[in-house]
Amino acid sequence: MKKKKQIFAFILTIILIFSNISFAAIPGFEDSTKGYIIAEFDSDTILSSYNEDEVVSVASITKLMTYILTKEAIKKGSLSLTDSITVTEDIASVGGSSLSLSKDQNVTIEQLLKGLVIVSGNDAAYALAKTVGGSEEEFTKLMNEKAKEIGLEKANFVNASGLPDPETKEENTMTVRDVYTMSRYVLETYPEILELTSTKVLEIPELQVRKESTIPLLGEIAGIDGLKTGTTDAAGYCLVSTFKPISNETLKEHRFISVIMGANSNDDRRNIAEIIFNYINGNYINGKVVDEDEIYKELKINSIDSGVVEVYPKQTRDILYDKTEGLTISGDMNVDVKGPIKSGDKVGVLSIRGNNGKVYDVDLIVKEDYNKAGFGTRLKRMFLDIYENMKLYLNF
């Protein structure tokens, strides 16, 4: 029977202490929202969340899907940004936030997309739905098909704008997680949307349009550049915010997404978005946690001529983490390794647990060859180990 593998567990906790400063984890907004998600975009890492699987009304957040399907039609060649339509009476009469389109105006697809995203134009959404789908009913079918395709598990669309149905009062619904997934999809697939969502004021002289973006904090806090607002009585005040904390040297290339659904008021929505930005910017870092050029541990191995091997992480690892909470690093070392050992051989695993619960594994290796010890040396070390263990056991 093979000897049972022995594992030495070495636990190291990194604690960052800042004198005279008191920090807390990412603030929760359970009392002010129906649900939220805060995440790092590139790694798809959720940093904090609440009620993420709750089905909620999404109001004009809907328009991200309308944007996706319009861009998809352009990509397929069935539509172009320079194509124009003539505004009909039903388009001009759509209520709520609008691009202020008038009957018989000629408007391009590009102008409609700007009105859709920057000022949340319901008339623009309806016009695009009719143009892409032939009718809003057919377009809505496309929306629900696309939702399934990209993994929106509980999304249900009834129109292209997010307005309540005038007869049934039914609204578009999704989970908070679905909203996050859709937001990631549009940023990954059509990153050019940021050229629109970062626009503070929409100006289209030929349509006599000059309107401010609906996105709070845009132009006030450097790094915020999107993404979409939404408001109805049922949905409350919603916001998908995206930003890069450009004043944080370690995070300036990292994009974050915060999904805030059902805030109690416009002020609450704005304040929550600002708190999230400031917390990420002030408390998160992307730092080097392990360095492939630094010895992690000297491991005693009796079967090696030197008796000790130097163990290194196989690779350098940078990790995003909240510096107010720190990280836990644990090394599982295989002390039953037999000589000889070759450069590059794996002798353990380093596990790094972030404060979001995510675990990152890095192999532990040796960087030089180690010869096998002679029989006499191994025998001598074995008896020395027995002697040392007896001393500990007998307490002398």
C-alpha positions in Angstrom: 0.0 0.0 0.0 1.4 3.4 -1.0 2.3 5.7 1.8 -0.4 8.3 2.3 0.6 11.6 0.8 1.4 14.2 3.5 0.5 17.8 3.0 1.9 20.7 4.8 -0.5 23.6 4.9 1.1 27.0 5.4 -1.4 29.8 6.0 -0.3 33.4 5.5 -2.8 36.2 6.0 -2.0 39.6 4.5 -3.5 42.4 6.5 -3.1 45.9 5.4 -3.3 48.4 8.3 -3.8 52.1 7.8 -3.1 54.1 11.0 -5.9 56.5 12.1 -8.1 55.4 9.2 -11.2 53.3 9.5 -12.7 51.5 6.5 -15.7 49.3 5.8 -16.6 46.9 3.0 -18.4 48.0 -0.1 -21.5 49.7 1.4 -24.8 47.9 1.0 -27.9 49.5 -0.4 -30.5 47.0 0.6 -32.8 49.7 2.1 -32.5 52.0 -1.0 -32.8 49.6 -3.9 -34.6 46.5 -5.1 -31.2 44.9 -6.0 -27.7 45.7 -7.3 -24.5 44.3 -8.6 -21.1 45.8 -8.5 -18.5 44.1 -10.8 -15.2 44.3 -12.5 -15.8 44.0 -16.2 -12.6 42.4 -17.6 -12.5 39.5 -15.2 -16.3 39.3 -14.8 -15.8 39.4 -11.1 -18.8 40.3 -8.9 -17.5 42.4 -6.0 -20.8 42.9 -4.2 -24.5 42.1 -4.9 -28.0 42.1 -3.4 -31.1 40.4 -4.7 -29.3 39.7 -8.0 -31.8 37.0 -9.0 -34.9 39.0 -8.2 -37.1 39.7 -11.2 -37.7 43.5 -11.5 -39.1 46.0 -14.0 -36.3 47.5 -16.0 -37.8 50.5 -17.6 -35.5 52.2 -20.2 -32.6 49.9 -19.4 -34.6 48.0 -22.1 -33.0 50.2 -24.7 -29.7 48.4 -24.4 -31.4 45.4 -26.1 -32.9 47.7 -28.7 -29.4 49.1 -29.4 -28.0 45.5 -29.6 -30.5 44.4 -32.2 -30.1 47.5 -34.3 -26.3 47.1 -34.3 -26.8 43.5 -35.2 -28.9 44.5 -38.2 -26.2 46.9 -39.3 -23.5 44.3 -38.9 -25.5 41.9 -41.1 -25.8 44.5 -43.7 -29.6 44.9 -43.7 -29.3 48.4 -42.3 -26.7 51.2 -42.3 -26.1 54.2 -40.0 -26.8 56.6 -43.0 -30.1 55.0 -43.8 -33.0 57.4 -43.1 -36.7 57.1 -42.3 -39.6 59.5 -42.4 -41.2 60.0 -39.0 -44.8 58.9 -38.9 -47.6 60.1 -36.7 -47.4 57.0 -34.4 -43.6 57.6 -33.9 -44.0 61.3 -33.2 -46.8 60.6 -30.6 -44.8 58.3 -28.4 -44.8 59.7 -24.9 -42.2 60.0 -22.1 -38.6 60.9 -22.6 -38.0 61.5 -26.2 -35.8 62.8 -29.1 -38.7 65.2 -29.8 -39.3 63.8 -33.3 -41.9 65.5 -35.5 -44.1 64.0 -38.1 -42.6 64.0 -41.6 -39.1 64.7 -40.4 -36.3 62.7 -42.0 -34.0 61.1 -39.4 -31.0 58.7 -39.9 -30.4 55.5 -38.0 -27.3 57.1 -36.5 -29.4 59.9 -35.1 -32.0 57.5 -33.7 -29.3 55.5 -32.0 -27.9 58.7 -30.4 -31.4 59.7 -29.2 -32.0 56.1 -28.0 -28.9 55.9 -25.8 -28.0 59.5 -24.8 -31.4 61.0 -24.0 -33.4 57.7 -23.7 -35.8 58.6 -26.5 -38.9 56.4 -26.5 -39.8 57.7 -29.9 -36.3 56.7 -31.2 -36.8 53.2 -29.7 -40.2 52.8 -31.4 -38.8 54.0 -34.7 -35.9 51.6 -34.6 -38.2 48.7 -33.6 -40.4 49.4 -36.7 -37.4 49.8 -39.0 -35.5 46.6 -37.8 -38.5 44.4 -37.1 -41.1 45.7 -39.4 -43.3 46.3 -36.4 -42.8 46.6 -32.7 -44.5 43.3 -32.1 -42.1 41.5 -34.4 -39.2 43.4 -32.9 -40.2 42.3 -29.4 -40.0 38.7 -30.6 -36.5 39.3 -31.7 -35.7 40.9 -28.3 -36.9 37.8 -26.4 -35.0 35.5 -28.8 -31.8 37.5 -28.4 -32.3 37.4 -24.6 -32.3 33.6 -24.6 -29.3 33.5 -26.9 -27.1 35.6 -24.7 -28.2 33.9 -21.4 -30.8 36.3 -19.9 -32.6 33.6 -18.0 -35.7 35.4 -16.9 -36.0 38.4 -19.3 -39.4 39.2 -20.8 -39.8 42.0 -23.2 -43.1 43.5 -24.3 -41.8 46.5 -26.2 -38.7 48.3 -27.4 -38.7 51.3 -25.0 -39.5 50.1 -21.5 -42.7 52.0 -21.1 -45.6 50.3 -19.4 -48.1 48.8 -21.9 -50.8 51.4 -22.3 -53.6 48.8 -22.0 -52.2 45.9 -19.8 -49.7 48.1 -17.9 -47.3 45.2 -18.3 -43.6 46.1 -18.3 -40.3 44.6 -19.4 -38.8 42.5 -16.7 -35.4 40.9 -16.0 -33.4 39.8 -13.0 -30.7 42.2 -11.7 -28.2 39.5 -12.9 -29.8 39.6 -16.4 -29.3 43.3 -16.6 -25.6 42.9 -15.7 -25.2 40.1 -18.3 -26.8 42.3 -21.0 -24.7 45.2 -20.1 -21.5 43.1 -20.3 -22.7 41.8 -23.6 -23.2 45.2 -25.2 -19.8 46.5 -23.9 -18.0 43.4 -25.2 -19.7 43.2 -28.5 -20.3 46.9 -29.3 -17.8 48.9 -27.3 -18.4 51.8 -29.5 -21.6 52.4 -27.5 -19.3 54.3 -25.1 -18.8 57.0 -27.8 -22.5 57.7 -27.4 -23.0 57.1 -23.6 -20.0 59.4 -22.8 -21.7 62.3 -24.6 -22.9 64.9 -22.0 -25.1 66.9 -24.4 -26.7 65.6 -27.6 -26.8 68.2 -30.4 -28.4 67.5 -33.7 -28.8 70.9 -35.4 -30.7 69.5 -38.4 -33.4 68.2 -36.0 -33.1 71.2 -33.8 -32.2 69.0 -30.9 -30.1 70.0 -27.9 -30.6 67.8 -24.9 -28.6 66.6 -21.9 -27.7 63.0 -21.2 -29.9 61.2 -18.7 -26.8 59.6 -17.0 -26.0 61.0 -13.6 -22.5 62.2 -12.8 -21.4 62.1 -16.4 -19.0 65.0 -17.0 -18.8 65.6 -13.2 -16.6 62.6 -12.2 -13.7 61.8 -14.5 -13.9 58.1 -15.6 -17.7 57.7 -15.7 -18.7 57.1 -19.4 -22.1 55.3 -19.4 -24.3 53.4 -19.6 -28.1 53.7 -19.3 -30.8 55.0 -17.0 -34.4 53.8 -16.6 -37.4 55.1 -14.6 -41.1 54.1 -14.3 -43.4 53.9 -11.3 -43.0 50.1 -11.1 -39.3 50.0 -11.8 -38.2 52.9 -9.6 -35.0 54.7 -10.5 -32.6 52.4 -12.3 -29.0 52.9 -13.5 -26.3 50.8 -15.2 -23.2 52.8 -14.6 -19.8 52.0 -16.1 -16.5 53.7 -15.3 -12.7 53.5 -15.1 -11.2 54.9 -11.9 -8.6 56.9 -13.9 -7.2 58.6 -10.8 -6.3 55.3 -9.2 -3.0 54.3 -10.8 -3.5 50.6 -10.4 -7.1 50.6 -11.7 -7.1 53.2 -14.5 -7.3 50.5 -17.2 -9.9 48.5 -15.4 -13.6 48.9 -16.2 -16.3 48.5 -13.6 -20.1 48.0 -13.9 -22.6 48.9 -11.3 -26.2 47.9 -11.7 -28.7 49.8 -9.5 -32.3 48.7 -9.8 -35.3 50.3 -8.1 -33.7 53.1 -6.2 -36.2 55.1 -4.1 -35.6 58.4 -5.8 -33.5 60.2 -8.4 -31.3 61.6 -5.7 -30.8 58.1 -4.2 -29.8 56.7 -7.6 -27.3 59.5 -8.1 -25.9 59.2 -4.5 -25.5 55.4 -4.7 -23.7 55.7 -8.0 -21.3 58.2 -6.5 -20.7 56.2 -3.4 -19.9 53.1 -5.4 -17.4 55.0 -7.7 -15.7 56.7 -4.7 -15.4 53.4 -2.8 -13.9 51.5 -5.7 -11.6 54.4 -6.6 -10.4 54.8 -3.0 -10.3 51.3 -1.6 -9.6 48.8 -4.4 -6.2 48.2 -5.9 -4.9 45.8 -8.5 -1.6 44.7 -6.9 1.2 42.2 -7.2 0.4 39.4 -4.7 3.0 36.8 -5.6 6.3 37.3 -7.5 7.8 34.5 -9.6 11.3 35.9 -8.7 10.8 35.8 -4.9 11.3 32.6 -2.9 8.0 31.6 -1.3 9.4 29.0 1.0 12.4 26.8 1.7 11.1 23.2 1.9 12.9 20.5 3.8 13.3 17.3 1.7 15.5 14.5 3.2 15.9 12.7 0.0 17.7 15.6 -1.7 21.5 16.0 -1.2 21.1 19.7 -0.1 18.3 18.7 2.3 16.4 21.9 1.4 14.8 23.2 -1.9 13.9 26.7 -2.7 10.3 27.0 -3.8 9.0 29.8 -6.1 5.6 30.7 -7.5 5.5 29.6 -11.2 4.2 33.0 -12.2 3.7 36.5 -10.9 0.1 37.2 -10.1 -1.7 40.6 -9.9 -5.1 40.5 -8.2 -7.9 43.0 -7.8 -8.8 43.3 -4.1 -10.2 45.6 -1.4 -7.2 46.8 0.5 -9.3 47.4 3.6 -10.0 43.6 3.9 -6.8 42.1 2.6 -6.2 38.6 1.2 -5.5 35.1 2.4 -2.7 33.1 0.9 -2.3 29.4 1.6 0.4 27.1 0.3 -0.1 23.3 0.1 3.3 21.8 -0.1 3.9 18.2 -1.0 6.6 17.1 1.5 6.6 13.6 0.1 8.5 14.6 -3.0 11.4 12.2 -3.8 14.7 13.2 -5.3 16.0 13.8 -7.8 14.0 17.0 -8.6 14.3 18.8 -11.9 14.0 22.5 -12.6 10.4 23.4 -13.2 9.0 20.4 -11.2 5.8 21.2 -9.3 6.0 20.8 -5.5 2.9 22.5 -4.3 0.0 24.9 -5.0 -0.4 28.5 -3.8 -4.1 29.4 -3.3 -5.0 33.1 -3.0 -8.5 33.9 -1.7 -9.8 37.4 -2.5 -12.3 39.2 -0.3 -15.0 38.4 -2.9 -14.5 34.7 -2.2 -12.8 34.0 -5.6 -9.8 31.7 -5.4 -6.7 32.0 -7.6 -4.3 29.1 -7.8 -0.6 29.4 -8.7 1.7 26.3 -9.0 4.8 26.2 -6.8 7.9 25.0 -8.5 11.7 24.7 -8.1 14.0 26.6 -10.4 17.1 24.4 -10.3 18.0 20.7 -10.4 18.4 18.9 -7.1 20.3 15.6 -6.9 19.2 12.6 -4.8 21.0 12.2 -1.5 23.1 9.2 -0.9 21.8 6.3 1.2 23.9 7.2 4.3 22.8 10.8 4.2 19.1 9.8 4.0 19.5 7.3 6.8 21.2 9.8 9.1 18.5 12.4 8.4 15.8 9.9 9.2 17.3 9.1 12.6 17.8 12.8 13.3 14.1 13.4 12.6 13.1 10.6 14.9 15.3 12.0 17.6 13.8 15.5 17.2 10.3 14.2 17.3 11.0 12.2 20.4 12.4 15.3 22.1 9.2 17.1 21.3 7.0 14.2 22.4 8.9 13.6 25.7 9.4 17.4 26.3 13.1 17.3 26.9 
